[in-house]
Amino acid sequence: MLKIGSIRWRGKCSRHPGFDPEEGIGAVRGACPRCTTLVEINDLHRKMISLMRTFAPPSDKKRKKPEAPDLQIGLFEQEP
């Protein structure tokens, strides 16, 4: 069994803080090594997610919402 926990990681280039790795390698300015690494990390992450979903697609489990109690007072109902 392979267990992969949820990882929160925030990375940005100190020289180009507005760089978005989703734009791809063509958006890297001046062959910046940190921006290039961010693009590689983004590509590998997408590939990993794709492989995980290919191996075991996410299930469509829908949770049932608990039914709210009927709080409406009946006007024509008589109490026993």
C-alpha positions as CSV (number, residue, x, y, z in Angstrom):
1,M,0.0,0.0,0.0
2,L,1.2,3.4,-0.9
3,K,0.1,6.2,1.3
4,I,0.3,9.8,0.1
5,G,-0.8,12.4,2.5
6,S,-2.0,15.9,1.6
7,I,0.9,18.3,1.2
8,R,0.5,22.0,1.2
9,W,3.4,23.7,-0.4
10,R,3.7,27.3,-1.6
11,G,6.6,28.2,-3.7
12,K,7.4,31.3,-5.7
13,C,10.4,32.9,-7.3
14,S,12.0,35.7,-5.2
15,R,12.9,37.6,-8.4
16,H,9.6,37.0,-10.2
17,P,6.9,36.8,-7.5
18,G,4.1,37.2,-10.0
19,F,5.2,34.2,-12.1
20,D,2.5,31.6,-12.7
21,P,3.9,28.1,-13.5
22,E,0.6,27.3,-15.2
23,E,1.7,29.5,-18.1
24,G,4.4,27.0,-19.0
25,I,8.1,27.2,-19.8
26,G,7.5,30.0,-22.4
27,A,6.6,32.4,-19.6
28,V,10.0,32.1,-17.8
29,R,12.0,35.3,-18.0
30,G,15.7,35.2,-18.7
31,A,16.0,31.4,-18.1
32,C,15.4,31.9,-14.4
33,P,16.3,28.6,-12.7
34,R,13.8,29.0,-9.9
35,C,10.9,29.7,-12.4
36,T,12.0,26.8,-14.5
37,T,11.9,24.5,-11.4
38,L,8.4,25.8,-10.5
39,V,7.3,24.8,-14.0
40,E,8.8,21.3,-13.6
41,I,7.2,20.9,-10.2
42,N,3.8,21.9,-11.7
43,D,4.2,19.5,-14.6
44,L,5.2,16.6,-12.4
45,H,2.3,17.3,-10.0
46,R,-0.2,17.2,-12.9
47,K,1.3,14.0,-14.1
48,M,1.1,12.4,-10.6
49,I,-2.6,13.4,-10.2
50,S,-3.3,12.0,-13.7
51,L,-1.7,8.7,-12.9
52,M,-3.5,8.4,-9.6
53,R,-6.8,9.0,-11.2
54,T,-6.0,6.5,-13.9
55,F,-5.2,3.9,-11.4
56,A,-8.2,4.5,-9.1
57,P,-10.7,7.0,-10.4
58,P,-12.3,9.1,-7.7
59,S,-15.5,7.6,-6.4
60,D,-18.8,9.5,-6.6
61,K,-19.8,9.0,-3.0
62,K,-22.5,11.4,-2.2
63,R,-23.3,12.0,1.5
64,K,-26.9,12.1,2.4
65,K,-27.9,15.2,4.2
66,P,-29.8,14.6,7.4
67,E,-33.4,15.3,6.9
68,A,-34.5,18.4,8.7
69,P,-37.3,17.9,11.2
70,D,-40.7,19.2,10.2
71,L,-41.2,22.3,12.5
72,Q,-44.3,23.6,10.7
73,I,-47.3,23.6,13.0
74,G,-50.3,21.9,11.4
75,L,-53.4,24.2,11.6
76,F,-56.0,21.6,11.0
77,E,-54.4,18.6,12.8
78,Q,-55.8,17.7,16.2
79,E,-53.6,16.5,19.0
80,P,-54.5,13.0,20.3
